[in-house]
Amino acid sequence: MKQQTFSELETHWRFRYCHGGTLRKSRKGRGARPLSSKDPIHLVFKINKAAVSKGLRSPRTFSLLNVLLRKYSRKFFVSIEQCSIQVDHIHILIRGGRRSAIQSFLRVLAGQFAQCLTDTFTTKHEGEKVWKHRPFTRVIKGFKPYRIVRDYIQLNEKEALGMPYSKTRLRGMSVEQLRELWV
């Protein structure tokens, strides 16, 4: 009887394609992680700043993260369409084949990131947790949401490279400014 009531856990319609991050702390995000083998997935890893002192944009960490992304995307047959590494979080736009391969990619990538960031391959890490939340994923349904996420990740990358931050961000941008993002 308990198992049947657990499987009927309903999520709010707005969050039916989302999982992880801060949603996990509320009732909204406690269902199964929605994944799709046909649609792209927006993936966000957020680190705990106390655990990683220099951030993710330091040269050593940045190159290490890029190597790990390439390595495990090949291993689990996941294509990375776009990636933006910020000081305290990472945005990745991926497409995968099988659900099990995407799940393995998420699990191994999070674990390897954490081990490499804390240099704990043989000993247990005794300090702060590396990840602030579980990885946030959102299945992107349709072309317009895909374009918005793609532009958002590109804007994050430009801001990491020195473009000034704006509160309105994508909503206040004209068509010409959106084109300049991709130049």
N, C-alpha and C positions, 0 to 999 in steps of 0.2 A: 504494500500500500504506500509506503514512504517513497519508493522509487517512482511510482506513477505520479505522485504529486510533485516530485522534483522535476520530472520531465515536462510538466505542464507550465513551467515557469515562463511567464510572459514578459517580454521587454517592451518598453515604449516604442511606438512605431518610428520615432525619430532616431532611435539608437539601434534599429534592427540589423544594420550592417556594420556596427562599431563594436569594439571590445577592447578592454584594457585601459591603461592610463588611470585617470581619476574616476572613470565610470565604474571601475572594479570595486571601489569603496562604497558605492551606493547599490541599491537593489537593481537598478537599470542594467548594469553591466555584468550580471552574474550568470548569464546563460552561456551556451557554448560559443566559442570564437567562430564567427562567420568567416569562411574563407571561400574563394571561388577560383576555379581553374581557368575560367574564361575571362573574367574581369580583372582589371588592375587593382592592386591593393596598396593603400597608403599606410606606411609603417613608420612609427615614431618611437625612438628610444630616448628616454630622458634620464640623465645621470644625476646623482647626488653630488653637489659641488664640494661637499666636505670630503668625499672619498677620492676624488680626482682633483688634485691641487692645481695643475696647470691647464685643465680643460682639454677638450678634444681637438682644438685647433693648433696645439703645439706641434711642431714639425714631426717629431718622433711618433706621437700618437696618431696624427692625421695620416701619415703614410702607413702605419700599422693597420689602422681601420680600413683603409682602401685595399690593402693586401688581403685582409680577412674577408671583406665583402666579395672580392673577385674569386677567392679560393672557394668559399662556401656556396656562392651562386653557381659556380661550375659543378661542384659536387652534387648539389641537390636539384640541378636543372631549373633554376630560377633565374629569369632574366631581370636585370636591374635596368629600368628605363631611365631613372633619374635619382640622384643622390645629393644631399646637401648636409655637410657636417658643420654644425655650429659649435660654440664653446660648451654649451651644456645639453645639447640634444642633437639627434640625427633624424633627418627626414629621408625616407627611401620610397620610391615608387617601383613596385615589383609586379611581375606576372609569373605565375608558376604553372606547373603541369598538374601533378596529383596533389590532393589535399595533404596526404601524408608527407610528401616532399616539402611542402610549404611549412607544415608544422615542424618538421625536423630542421629546416633552415632557420626558423625563428628561435627554436630551442638552442641549437648549436651556436648560432651567431651571438645570441645574448650571453651564453656561457663563455665563449671565447673572448668576446669583448671584455667581460668582467675579469677574466683571468689575465688577459694581456694588460689591462689598465692597472691592475694591482700587483702584477708580477707574482702570482700565486699559482704556479703549476704544480709544485710539490708540497707546499705547506698551506694550511688553512688561513684564510684572511680573517684577522681579528678586529679590524677597524670598522668603519661605517660601511653600510651596504652601498654597492656601486650604483644600482638602479633605484631611482626614486619611486617608480611605479612599474607595473608590468608593461610590456610593449603594447602601444596603442596600435590597433589596426582598424582600417575602414575599407570595405569593399566599395569601389567606385562604380556606380551604375549609371551609364549614359555618357554622352560625349561632353555635354556642358559641365557636369561636375568634374570630369577628367581634366578638362582644360583649366578649370579653376584650381585644382590641386597641382597641376603641372606648373601653372604660373606662380602659385604660392611657394612651391619648392624653389623655383628659379629666383623669386624675390628674396627668399631666405638666403640663398647662396650669394646673391649680389650684396645683401646687407652684411654678410660675414666678410666679404671682400672690401667693404668700406662705404657702400652706399648709405646715405643717411636714413635712419628709421623714421617712419611716418605712422601716426596713429590710424589714419584711414586706410593705409596700405593698399590692397587690391581694389577696394570699393571706390576710392577717390582717383583712381588712375584712368587716364584717357586711353584711347586706342593707340595713339602714338607712343605713350609711355609704356604700354604693354609690349609694343614692338621693340622698344629700346631694351627691354629686359633680356631679349634673346640675341642682342648684338654682341 
